[in-house]
Amino acid sequence: MKKDFILAMPILLSLLVIGCSTDNPGPEIVGPEPVSTIKFLGRDSISDGNYRGISIHSSPDEAFEILENYRTEKKITYLGAVNNFFSDITDIEKRVHNFEWVVLDEKFDTDSGVQIQLESGVVKSITLNNRKVLTQWPETVNSKEVIRLGDQTELLYNKLLMLSKMTDFSKKFERIVLLDRYTYALYDPEKASLPWTFIYNTEVQGITEQVSIYFKNKKVDYILVDHFEEK
């Protein structure tokens, strides 16, 4: 899988500003803000060993557990996992009963993102990304639209649909994620064969890694790691 990369941005103007000075400067001229430059440093293809604890030939469950730990530690940002990311609530109407988690959030992770756990077709728990446990969501609303423990999936979907149309909560439907214990192959074998893709923060200033994990026969087959530097 290939991506298009921007390897350079114009910086001539900023260099000229830095390089020029006078004894009697005139009025300050405000120019455009400097633009960050993203440099592609190279790619690693891993077919033996492991990438940051995710071993080749390990199961999706094992890989997912490690990724969840990294996510909790705020070391990674998910870009996609088996295409179970949606931005239109109507897309999950016929899907939600196949999964154990419904995660709602804005385009980027927030502490107030909502994690709804399902068990045997009913809402088992409601937790925010900051680990606050709720008995209903939204927690400050008193109406029939709120999601409560014990709601069945059909009722859950209808409530989600109504909440998505409310201005106060619509931003939490910018990114809808369905997750489970990865019995998803029974649901959609084609999507199950797609790679998991995420960004790993190396904690080295300006250095990030875009990672794609490829699966074959329900095992990690190989991993591609693209290295980037932001200046």
Beta strands, then each sheet from edge to edge (+ up, - down):
strand 1: 38-46
strand 2: 50-51
strand 3: 54-55
strand 4: 76-80
strand 5: 85-86
strand 6: 101-105
strand 7: 114-119
strand 8: 122-128
strand 9: 133-134
strand 10: 136-137
strand 11: 147-148
strand 12: 175-179
strand 13: 196-201
strand 14: 207-216
strand 15: 219-230
sheet 1: 1+ 15- 14+ 13- 4+
sheet 2: 2+ 3-
sheet 3: 5+ 12- 6+ 7- 8+ 9-
sheet 4: 10+ 11-
end
